Every structure is written in C-alpha cells, then in structure tokens.
Amino acid sequence: MIWTILHILEITLWVIISFSVFYVAFFAVISLFYEKEDRVAIHAQALYHRMGRFLVLYPAYKEDRVIINAVEQFLLQKYPATHYTVAVISDHMQPETNEKLSKLPITLLTPVFEKSSKAKAMQYAINEVKGEFDNVVILDADNVVRPGFLDQLNVLSTIYDAIQCHRCAKNANNDVAVLDGASEEINNTIFRKAHNRLGLSSALIGSGMCFSYELFKKNVFQLSTAGEDREMEALLLHQEVFIKYAPDIHVFDEKVSNQDNFQKQRMRWMTAQVQSLLSNLPKIPKAILHGKVNFIDKTIQQALIPRSILIVLLGGISVIMTLLFPSWCEKWWILFGILTLSLFIAIPAPLRVSSFAKVLAIPGLVLRMLKNILHMDHKNTDFIHTEHTT
C-alpha cells in the first residue's frame, strides 16, 4: 500500500514538473523553424520617410556608476537630434552626477520619492516632460545602444505599437555574468522569438522597450509594483496589443557579476512573477471567453518553474531515483534530457560552449534562489535595487 501511494506521488510530481519542461521544449523547437518574411516590416520599410519623435526615458535610481556613460553613448545617435528627447529621472543620485548630466543636451528630472520605483519614475517623466511625441523608449541606466538604434526603431514603430528590442550581455567577466547572459538569451529565444514565429506576442523585459506615446501614457499610470514590465505586458495583452520582438535591434545590458546581486535580482523577478500570476488568474475565465490567447499564454508563463531551479531539481531527482528506485528513474532521466537539449537549442550557438562550461556554478545560484522563496512576500511592492559594478 505504501509503495502505491509513493508511486502515485512520484508520478504526480513528474507530471507537475513536466509541464514546465514541455513548455520550454515546445518553444525551443519552434525557434528552429524558418521565419517567414515579415510583410508588415517590409511595408514599414517603405514608409521609412516618416521621422517619428521619440521620448527616451532613463529611470535611474542610485546609478551614478553607469548613467553618464550610457547617456553619452546614446547621444551619438545618427537620428536627427530635433526628433528625440532624452530624459533622465535622477532618483537618489549624487549631486556630482546630476551636475555632469545637466551639462549634456538632455532633460534632467530630480524627483524625491518617499518610496522609489521605476513605475513612479516613468509616471513622473510623462507628467513633467512637455512636447509632442510619437513614441516612448525605456532604457535602463546601464543600457548601451548603437548609433543606428533610433533609425531602426523608427522603421518598426511606423506599424507596431509595442516593440521589445534584443537585450543582450555587454559583459562576461565571470561565471555568474556568463550564466546570466545565457539565461537572457534563452528567454529571448523561447518567450520572444519563438512566440512571434507562432503569431504570439513577445514578452517584455523591462528595458529596450518602445511604445507608441499615447498607448504608454494610457497604461503607465496603472503600474504599481516592482514588476512594472509584467504589469505593462498584462495590460497590453488584455487590450490585445501585439508586442513585436526586434532581434536585430540590440540593447547591451550589464549582467550581474556576483552572487549577492544575482540573489537580489532574482528576488525581484520571482516576487514579480508571483504577483503577476495572482493578478492574472482571476481574469482567465473572461480571457478564455473572449479568446485572448496571448493573455492566457502569459499567465501560463508565470506558473512555470524557473529554469535554473528546474535543471537542478530534475538532475537531483533523477540521481535519487536511480539510487533508491531504479525501476522509476527512466522517465526522470528522459525529462532531464529533454530539458537539457531544449536549453542547448535555445542558447545561440556562439554562447553554447561558454555557457555549458559554467554549469558547476548553477547549484550555488539555485540555492540562493531557494532562499529567496523562504523570504518572499508576494504583497511587497518595494523596489529592490540591483547595483551595477561597471
């Protein structure tokens, strides 16, 4: 009797874990399919003579180390300077930093928030920066873009109201940074590129985003948590706004390079994931009724087990089953193999060798993520700042 109960529990656990694995595997395979010619993008190219007006926002909380370099790099845009405004929302930055920023051809905002958040910074900027704009671009204080960034966005923004650019690593200085960069690229493959290839919306990341000005202004004041990108994404999908992924428009982002910052960052992400799931679930019946596939898919994403936890969990269970219950272990090893192969496919070829060479660092990072779970408060809306080091 006890063996029957144990076997039922083991199979139940396998089914629960396999849901996350097969979701990743399905979209990893889809990413291999040939991308059809984007007729909409071609049409946008034909309308390239339109010069949109961009408001570029840099919400910057204690970002003294990186903000000046990021803004100076952005100001090298080939795009006409008369057609874009850069606004830095300087939150708790040093007077010396603000003085240097004030000498640049930008709009410097210095709000004083009782409780800081990226959402509040963006809301403040929309209220304070006057002018007529067609689009809003959101960049993090460490983001660096190429001189043709706005030229490329100008093409796509003629037809798409929401665009997520290709955020990629600008540093690979240690094991943590390499794995963080690989994780970002896996997300790009599964939740962005593969989704667009099926006609589904791309996921948002939090920076390297472009929205039509009116759409952004309509939704930004509804954001209230530290997971503002997930909130924005849910709002857009509920309104059936398609989010386009732009793999050729690169935004270089600093990857976390120490375990403490990794833990802080993942705490923010995991809290936002749980908050998003709890917020979206009550809306699912109505979404099903109205056939809002993108919103349903986004809610499913929030229920997935984080991949790093998944790979360590599966590997551990497979070994334990082999030692204690050999007759039950085969399906676990198959599931572990499917996950490993899927992640290998999802990582861009140039990064595969360097990423898989760092696998020994994963258990330590997962341990920190599990500690986060013990201290997570899904009602907490406080902003968790991740320090930049370069």
Buried (B, 14 or more C-beta within 10 A) or exposed (E): EEEEEEEEEBEEEBEEBBEBBBBBBBBBBBBEEEEEEBEBBEEBEEEEEEBBBBBBBBBBBBBBBBBBEBBBBBBEBEBEEEBBBBBBBBBBBEEEBBEBBEEBEBBBBBBEBEEBBBBBBBBBBBEEBEEEBBBBBBBBBBBBBBEBBBBBBBBBBBBBBBBBBBBBBBBBEBBBBBBBBBBBBBBBBBBBBBBBBEEBBBBBBBBBBBBBBEBBBEBBEEBBBBBBBBBBBBBBBBBEBBBBBBBEBBBBBBBBBEBEBBBBBBBBBBBBBBBBBEBBEEBBEEBEEEEBBBBBBBBBBBBBBBBBBBBBBBBBBBBEBBEEBEEBBEBBBBBBEBBBEBBBBBBEEEBBEBBEEBBEBBEEBBEBBEEBEEEEEBEBBEBBBBBBBE
